[in-house]
Amino acid sequence: MRDSTALCGAMLIAAPALAQEAAPAASSAQDAAAPAAAPAAQEATGDQIVVTGSLIRRTDTETPSPVTVLSAETLEQRGLNTVTEAVQRLSAGNAGTITQGWNAGGNFAAGASAISLRGLTVQSTLTIFDGLRMAPYPLADDGQRNFVDMNTIPNAIIERIDVLKDGASSTYGADAVAGVINVITKKEIKGLHANVSAGISQRGDAGERRADLTWGYGDLNDQGFNFYVSGEYMKQDPLWARDRDYPFNTLDWSRICGASGSCLPNHTWNGISANGTVFGLYAPPGVAMIRPVATPGNPSGSGRFSYMATSNPCGRWTPYQLSAAQIAQATTAPTSGIVCQGNQAEYLMLLPDVERFGVSSRFTANIGDSHQFYAQANYYKTSTAATSSPHAFNGTLPDPTSVGTYSVIMPVYVCASGRGTPNGVNTGCDATNGTLNPQNPYAAAGQTAQVLFRSDRIREDEAISRTLRGTIGLSGQVAGFDYSASFVAANSKLTRIQRGYVKPQRIMDVLARGTFNFTNLAANPQSVWDYIAPENATVSNSDLWQATANLSRHVIDLPGGGVDAAGGLSYRYESIISPSANPGSDISPWDRYYNVNAVGTSGSRKVFSAFGEVQATALDMLELNLSGRYDSYSSGQKNFSPKVGAKFTPIRALAVRGTWSKGFRIPSFNEAYGTPTTGFVTRGGGTFCQTYAAFCAAHGNNVYASQAFSMGLTNVGNPDLRPEKSESITAGLIFEPIRGLSFTLDFWRIRVKDQIVGVNNTAPVLDAYYRNNGVVNIPGVTVRPGPVDPANPNALPHIGTIRALYANANRQVVQGIDAGFNANLKLTEGVRWISSLEVSYLDKNHLTLIDSITGEAQPPQRYEDTLSPCNNTSCSGSPRWRASWQNTLKLGGTSVTATAYYTAGYHVSQVDFGATPFDCASAVDNGAATYDDGTPVQCRSKDIWNVDLTIQHRINDNFALSLNVLNLLDTKPPFDPNAAYSTFGYNPAWAGPNIMGRYFRVGAKIDF
């Protein structure tokens, strides 16, 4: 990397670093989430505060930018234990949010959670800690997008969370395109404080234990210093699909039928649908099947399989006798017609096993009357463990690879020195140094054999994230200036351990040596299992350090106001070293894991920044704010981000506000330097065989051709990428007719150009592949075939992967309206009503695809109110409406809070896969779930909602008790066979609390 570029004559930048401390409680019409909480401020000194998103001290909190505040009290009232839970319940969060449900298996950024404000993905939302940046999570969302993991933020010392719902690159730099999450911790804690709680679902699972202990000493006002230390621990047990009711505990959805009597298919292993269709031929875990290879050297067998075990071939699984017609349909099934049925959902984890432990400390000291020093340190460790179903011995390796599908071919001869090969020949074993393979019934005839087998050992994924962070700072006043300077250093280390993942070369080897027993798995020593599936441990690190300094002062008085200015400088270093957990190999191409992504990246850069702000107020009613920031990256990119904000208050009860800004997002390390990363989507099914009749006919219109299949989208880093550029506009009203009652209404719009994209327009690629016998002549795109059809090995396979470099290409527009209502009113003596309603309406989420070579633009794809964008959200959708409404009654020492959450349903159109928005027939043509007769299961998903109840009672000044009943009405998640590629039967992005069911938690607080 090149060194950062010097900036001569740069204007001063005011990093909002040290001005991030706690403020005293106050109500604010700007605060649409916590009417009784602290204002959206960073530091209070007398009557002046510094608001998140600004650099200048002010006497009110209602800035031109919309800010939502979640206080610690609000989190307690809502029964929210963590920053993650609190932020992900925000109505402004939309498509692309990473919830805990994604960590139950298959998440690129295993173990992490983040929010996507405005649906612009997690890397367009900047998460900061006390106004300072944090080290990003070492793994990238979808192998592309860097972000901050909110699971590593301490919860016990939170003062509040400020959510700036406006572009803020002019203040904070890159990545603040959609907004900023500023988690602000307590500046001063005195005494001893302990919290304990325990929870469990009504069904007796997903137990939770939580405890924190904080001790502080010193009074800043009286003694001039304060020190505190805090520790916290939380354990969350897993939630399994098998412990929930139908249809969420199985992939047999054949009991769900339409008005005509036609039903959904049964997608369990060897499941039989209501119309008699057999779902392929599978070997459930521990079951082994075999068939001969007709021509020596062929990579696949032919004909029907038979069971290798002569007695009880299905083991613990259920044997099912196929009819004569079904045997004819299942052309590879045993001649006997016996198949072994099993339910994959038995292994499906809905929420992972999570354990968290953290320690934080802070020392603050006044230096004279005008200066203050602080030092803060944080340690946090989060361990997330998930499991998934055992892997089959056959499969296809992820990119980058030069080899195809391995079909598990058993050789004729075995010997101790054998070296496995994909087709079972040339293993180094023959009649002179080996013996006939005792497990190959066709060996005596000189034939190799194909084995269909799935291990009986589950796959395990453990992500252990450890974050270290230290900060020092000095602030105060000198020569009429307010100043602040800070230094932060942070490291995020992730150890990812994967067990039970097999390597095809190792399977070939044990087959060549005859050391694996398919009919008696208990006879296989642990050393053989360890050889086939060696533990895979990968350690990744991200580092960040940043030095900032700023000055601000009042410049001139004006009638009813004045002019203030601020400016400062910042210098930052950031790096990620994230090695591939499954790197490609030209020397031993088969000695890699199935289903372990090859993504990895390594890079570093330095950033020099300068920015400033001018604020003018006049006539006690007009405010104008101008700010700008210049960033220079050692990787060559430079950017200036301006912002203009204004607020007009013609009368005390009404204010009109608005902002205009430009922002940018620097290419992530993965986008610039990443190795190939492959994510899988589901295609086919529905009317696929009508569209591509010739392809399906070549496969005899069997299940392989007609059912949905997985397709990989492989993206590769591109160091020549430009930053994404954005333009943001907000305009709104604040109406406060009486003190304690306020309404807000804000319009917002964000335009992004030069959007960094990988493979996202798959429809023309699929069309070319299936119509041109696998030949695709689209510039910049490479395709690779997928696994062959066992019944028709010579026919064109389904497409396997589509590969392309990341490129600057697309444009995106998102816009909508936020509305808020706040009430904090005394109803009668000793009774107070607190209410907070927050509503977000997504009017547009339009993506315009632009050819990165020709520059030709296509008509915009409309994602709002649909299941898209599937590429970025795993088909969790862009709901048009999201809302939350908290109501609290305070009666002396008791408070009762009910909070309702709502997410609107959406049309099932997978627009980025070729469907026309809001056209049900088109949705079916492009993969939407159908009954057996081809009619859609649903054109729209149902709305998702639930209600939480919290009761708190303070016994005295030292003791308090609480009861949470989450999902009070035990509202079930709506059945959704389209969301998340039909993996769960519900939408894990929005219906996580619903699948949990009614949940009880009791807690106690002790304060001395």
C-alpha positions, -999 to +999 in steps of 0.1 A: +000+000+000+011+036-006+014+060+022-014+084+028-014+116+009-005+147+028-031+175+027-016+210+026-037+239+039-064+214+050-093+228+068-096+216+104-117+186+111-136+181+143-138+144+150-167+138+172-146+117+193-144+128+229-176+147+229-196+114+234-203+113+271-235+109+290-260+137+293-286+142+320-321+130+313-344+152+294-373+149+270-369+158+233-393+160+204-365+146+183-364+114+203-389+091+187-380+061+207-375+071+243-395+102+254-381+099+289-346+092+279-315+113+276-315+135+245-295+127+214-264+142+229-229+133+234-216+155+262-232+179+286-214+209+302-239+232+319-266+239+294-245+230+263-244+196+246-228+181+215-253+161+194-245+129+175-238+139+139-225+174+149-194+189+164-207+220+179-221+226+214-257+237+215-285+244+240-311+221+225-312+186+210-334+191+180-310+193+151-318+194+114-310+157+112-335+130+125-320+112+155-337+084+175-325+077+211-328+044+230-319+050+266-308+023+290-342+027+308-360+022+275-341-011+269-350-023+303-387-014+298-388-033+265-370-063+279-341-060+256-309-074+270-283-064+244-274-037+219-281-061+191-317-068+202-324-031+206-310-019+173-325-047+152-360-038+165-357-003+150-383+003+123-356+020+102-338-013+098-347-031+066-333-055+040-299-070+048-300-069+086-280-098+101-300-113+129-290-141+153-311-166+133-286-164+104-259-176+128-276-210+132-257-222+101-246-209+067-238-173+077-207-160+059-200-137+089-205-165+114-213-154+149-219-117+141-250-094+141-255-061+125-283-037+112-289-025+077-305+010+080-327+019+050-320-015+034-286-005+020-268-035+036-248-035+068-217-018+053-237+014+047-245+018+084-216+030+105-215+016+141-194+036+165-187+034+202-186+067+222-183+085+189-151+065+179-147+038+153-144+002+162-124-026+145-146-043+119-155-079+121-128-100+104-153-119+083-175-101+057-212-103+052-218-125+021-180-125+018-182-089+005-194-063+031-173-053+061-192-041+092-189-039+130-203-068+150-227-055+176-223-086+197-190-073+209-204-041+225-207-043+264-243-040+276-240-033+313-225+002+310-247+016+282-261+051+288-280+052+255-279+044+218-282+073+194-294+064+159-287+091+133-310+083+104-293+105+079-261+104+057-232+114+079-201+110+058-194+148+063-188+141+100-177+105+103-163+096+068-168+065+048-196+040+055-221+064+071-242+065+039-274+053+055-268+065+090-249+060+122-254+038+153-236+056+182-234+035+214-227+058+243-214+044+276-216+059+311-191+085+320-195+081+358-207+052+380-207+053+418-214+024+441-221-013+435-247-024+410-257-060+401-282-075+377-292-111+373-318-126+351-329-160+338-353-169+310-369-199+293-394-204+266-429-217+274-419-249+257-390-254+281-361-246+257-338-218+246-328-210+282-310-179+290-288-168+320-274-133+324-255-115+351-235-083+354-216-066+382-204-030+382-185-011+409-175+026+408-158+050+431-153+088+431-174+118+423-164+141+395-180+171+410-168+167+446-136+146+443-126+154+407-124+118+396-143+086+390-133+050+383-155+021+375-151-015+365-178-037+351-181-074+342-209-092+324-218-128+314-247-142+293-255-177+281-282-185+255-291-221+248-299-232+212-333-235+197-340-265+174-366-268+146-375-303+159-388-287+191-413-265+173-447-273+158-456-282+123-447-270+097-415-256+112-402-290+125-400-307+091-394-303+054-425-324+047-450-298+038-473-322+019-500-316+046-504-280+034-528-280+005-546-255-017-582-250-025-580-275-054-566-302-031-531-300-046-504-299-019-469-287-013-441-313-019-424-334+006-387-325+006-375-348+033-349-374+024-368-398+000-400-381+009-433-390-009-454-360-019-492-362-018-493-368-055-470-398-052-439-381-064-406-394-049-382-367-039-350-381-054-329-408-040-309-400-009-288-419+016-297-406+050-269-404+076-253-438+081-270-455+052-248-468+024-259-477-012-238-491-041-241-497-079-216-508-105-196-485-129-203-500-163-172-487-180-139-488-161-126-452-154-160-436-156-165-410-128-201-422-121-220-455-120-252-465-138-283-484-131-300-489-097-284-488-063-286-516-038-280-514+000-246-524+012-260-536+046-279-569+042-299-566+075-317-535+086-303-514+058-321-482+068-307-483+104-326-458+125-344-443+095-379-453+083-381-479+055-408-471+029-420-494+001-423-477-032-451-487-056-443-501-090-451-468-106-428-450-081-400-475-087-403-468-124-402-431-117-371-433-094-348-449-119-319-452-095-338-466-065-332-502-054-350-529-074-368-539-042-383-504-040-373-499-004-361-464+004-350-449+037-370-418+048-356-392+071-363-356+082-334-332+077-350-307+100-340-330+129-306-314+125-318-278+118-308-253+144-330-221+145-309-201+171-273-209+180-257-216+213-242-183+224-219-174+254-207-139+261-183-125+286-170-090+289-150-067+312-149-029+309-133-001+330-130+036+329-111+063+347-121+100+344-103+129+362-108+166+361-076+186+356-082+220+371-114+237+363-112+235+325-098+201+315-108+165+318-089+133+311-102+098+306-090+063+298-112+034+289-105-003+282-129-030+270-125-068+266-153-088+251-156-124+241-185-140+222-187-177+214-213-189+190-218-226+183-240-240+156-245-274+141-259-287+108-267-320+091-240-345+082-224-341+048-227-366+020-194-382+008-202-371-028-203-334-038-188-305-056-159-284-043-163-246-040-145-221-062-116-217-069-113-253-083-103-270-115-121-302-108-157-312-110-180-335-090-168-364-070-192-394-070-174-417-045-160-445-066-148-476-049-118-493-065-114-530-074-082-535-053-072-521-020-038-519-004-021-501+025-002-477+002-032-468-020-037-433-032-073-424-040-084-412-074-118-397-085-126-426-107-112-454-085-085-465-110-047-459-110-047-460-072-014-479-070-032-511-060-035-542-081-034-580-078+004-579-071+003-557-039-033-556-029-065-576-024-099-575-040-120-548-023-142-567+002-168-540+002-171-538-036-195-566-046-185-560-083-147-562-077-145-599-088-159-589-121-132-562-124-157-533-119-154-502-098-185-492-079-203-460-070-213-455-033-240-432-021-234-424+015-238-397+041-218-395+073-237-399+105-216-372+122-230-337+124-211-307+112-201-282+139-193-245+135-178-225+164-170-188+161-150-173+190-148-136+187-125-116+210-124-078+209-099-056+227-103-018+227-085+010+246-092+047+245-076+078+260-087+113+257-084+149+269-110+176+265-116+211+279-113+248+272-083+269+264-080+305+251-118+306+244-118+273+224-134+241+233-110+213+224-109+175+225-083+149+215-084+112+216-066+080+206-083+046+202-067+013+194-088-019+188-083-055+177-109-080+167-098-116+166-120-144+153-112-180+157-135-202+136-134-239+142-152-263+119-157-300+126-173-328+106-165-313+072-151-339+048-124-337+022-130-358-010-093-366-015-093-382+020-124-402+011-107-414-020-077-424+001-095-445+026-114-462-002-081-471-019-067-484+013-099-502+024-098-486+058-134-473+060-163-497+069-195-486+053-217-513+068-205-510+104-197-474+112-188-481+148-159-502+135-142-471+121-116-458+145-116-421+154-083-418+135-101-426+103-128-401+109-102-375+118-084-382+086-116-379+064-129-348+083-099-330+100-107-302+123-104-269+105-093-239+126-089-204+110-078-173+128-086-139+114-077-104+128-088-069+121-070-039+136-078-002+139-061+027+156-072+063+152-059+097+165-083+127+164-082+163+176-107+191+172-114+227+182-146+246+184-157+281+195-184+307+193-173+332+166-198+360+166-232+370+181-262+376+159-297+389+168-313+359+185-284+336+179-248+335+166-222+317+146-201+288+159-174+270+141-154+237+146-127+218+129-101+191+134-079+164+120-080+126+121-055+099+111-065+063+110-050+029+103-071-001+096-063-037+084-078-071+080-060-104+078-086-131+071-071-162+055-092-185+035-105-215+055-105-236+023-079-223-002-077-236-037-048-259-047-035-267-081-012-294-067-039-313-047-072-300-061-094-326-043-077-321-009-102-294+001-134-293+021-169-295+007-191-266+018-164-245+034-162-212+016-129-202+001-134-165+008-104-147+024-087-113+022-057-094+035-051-057+033-044-025+052-047+012+046-042+046+062-066+074+061-059+111+066-090+132+072-099+169+077-133+183+083-151+212+098-185+226+106-201+261+108-234+266+125-254+299+124-286+307+143-306+339+142-339+354+154-344+324+178-360+306+149-335+299+121-306+275+121-282+268+093-255+241+095-227+236+070-201+208+073-177+190+051-150+163+053-120+154+031-106+119+032-075+106+016-067+069+015-033+053+011-049+030-014-054+060-037-090+071-032-099+106-022-133+121-014-149+153-002-183+150+016-204+181+021-236+185+041-261+213+045-288+213+072-314+238+082-341+242+108-368+268+109-390+273+141-417+299+133-435+291+166-424+273+197-446+242+189-435+237+153-401+232+136-394+225+099-360+207+092-341+193+063-307+182+052-288+176+020-255+157+019-231+137-002-214+106+011-193+077+000-183+042+008-148+029+003-145-006-012-143-031+015-111-052+019-130-082+005-143-062-025-108-050-033-086-079-024-108-109-016-103-144-029-133-161-046-163-163-024-194-183-033-229-179-019-257-202-029-292-193-041-321-215-050-333-217-086-355-240-107-388-256-097-421-240-106-424-237-143-387-243-150-394-274-171-419-255-192-393-228-199-364-252-206-383-283-219-354-297-239-331-297-208-357-315-187-365-340-215-328-350-216-332-360-180-365-378-185-384-349-167-372-365-134-369-348-100-333-338-107-345-316-135-378-304-123-372-296-086-354-266-072-316-267-071-287-247-055-266-224-077-234-207-065-226-171-071-189-166-070-174-131-067-137-122-068-119-090-054-110-062-077-083-037-066-093-012-093-127-004-077-138+032-071-157+043-040-195+043-041-210+078-041-242+088-025-266+117-021-290+120+008-319+143+014-342+146+045-371+170+051-394+169+081-416+185+107-414+185+145-447+194+163-448+197+201-482+212+210-476+209+247-446+199+268-443+161+269-463+155+237-446+156+203-450+143+167-423+140+140-426+133+103-396+130+080-391+122+044-358+107+034-341+097+001-307+082-006-292+078-041-262+056-046-241+054-078-211+034-089-224+006-066-200-022-061-216-054-073-207-090-080-229-115-097-264-101-094-282-104-128-285-141-132-315-144-155-296-139-188-268-163-177-293-190-168-311-185-201-280-188-221-268-218-202-299-239-206-307-228-242-271-232-256-262-265-240-241-250-213-224-223-234-225-188-220-209-160-240-214-130-216-183-108-211-168-110-176-189-141-166-176-176-162-199-206-155-192-241-141-216-271-143-230-285-111-233-321-100-244-346-126-277-364-127-271-399-114-298-413-136-285-394-167-248-388-162-242-379-198-269-352-200-261-315-194-259-309-156-277-281-138-256-249-137-232-250-107-217-216-103-216-182-120-183-163-114-174-126-119-152-098-105-166-071-083-173-040-104-186-005-101-218-006-120-253-002-105-274+027-092-298+024-063-324+047-049-342+042-016-367+066-001-395+066+024-411+084+054-405+081+091-432+091+116-429+093+154-451+100+183-439+107+219-459+112+251-446+117+286-476+129+306-487+129+342-522+113+343-528+117+380-508+119+412-483+091+411-493+078+376-474+087+345-480+075+309-450+072+286-456+063+249-434+061+219-445+051+184-420+047+156-432+040+120-411+036+088-425+034+054-403+022+025-416+039-007-387+029-030-359+005-031-350+006-068-318-010-083-308-001-118-285-027-133-257-012-154-234-032-176-199-025-162-184-028-197-209-010-220-225+013-194-259+003-207-286+007-181-317-016-177-350-005-163-350-002-125-357-033-105-383-026-078-375-043-046-398-025-021-426-047-008-411-078-024-389-108-014-359-092-030-330-084-030-324-122-026-287-118-034-281-095-004-307-108+020-310-145+013-346-138+002-358-121+034-374-092+016-378-054+017-410-049+038-428-016+031-439-010+066-421-015+100-433-001+133-429-003+171-451+011+198-441+012+234-465+022+262-454+024+298-475+032+329-455+042+359-473+038+392-450+048+420-423+022+422-439+000+396-439+003+359-458-018+333-447-017+297-463-033+266-443-030+233-457-040+200-436-047+169-449-049+133-434-059+100-456-059+069-458-088+046-445-086+010-451-099-024-432-131-031-416-118-063-379-126-065-372-095-087-334-099-088-339-134-101-361-122-130-396-119-116-418-090-124-428-071-092-463-079-079-470-104-107-478-137-091-475-157-124-441-142-130-431-150-094-440-186-100-420-187-133-390-175-113-390-198-084-419-190-060-433-220-041-462-238-057-485-267-050-482-298-071-505-285-097-483-254-102-506-229-085-488-205-061-489-212-023-492-174-017-487-143-037-481-123-006-466-133+028-486-125+059-478-096+083-455-104+112-462-089+147-458-096+183-462-080+217-438-079+247-447-072+283-424-060+310-433-054+347-407-037+369-411-031+406-386-013+429-389-026+464-367+001+479-337+022+469-315-009+468-336-037+453-358-041+422-375-070+404-386-075+368-407-099+348-405-101+310-431-120+290-418-118+254-442-126+226-469-123+252-497-137+229-475-166+217-479-153+181-466-179+157-445-169+127-465-169+095-457-199+072-435-186+044-422-213+020-403-187-001-383-168+025-346-178+031-347-202+001-373-223+018-349-234+046-370-227+076-406-222+066-406-187+081-386-155+077-357-156+101-350-119+095-382-106+109-400-135+127-373-146+151-393-137+183-423-155+169-405-188+163-393-186+199-428-185+212-439-171+245-408-165+266-405-158+303-376-139+320-373-129+356-346-105+369-334-087+399-313-055+404-292-046+434-278-010+439-257+002+467 
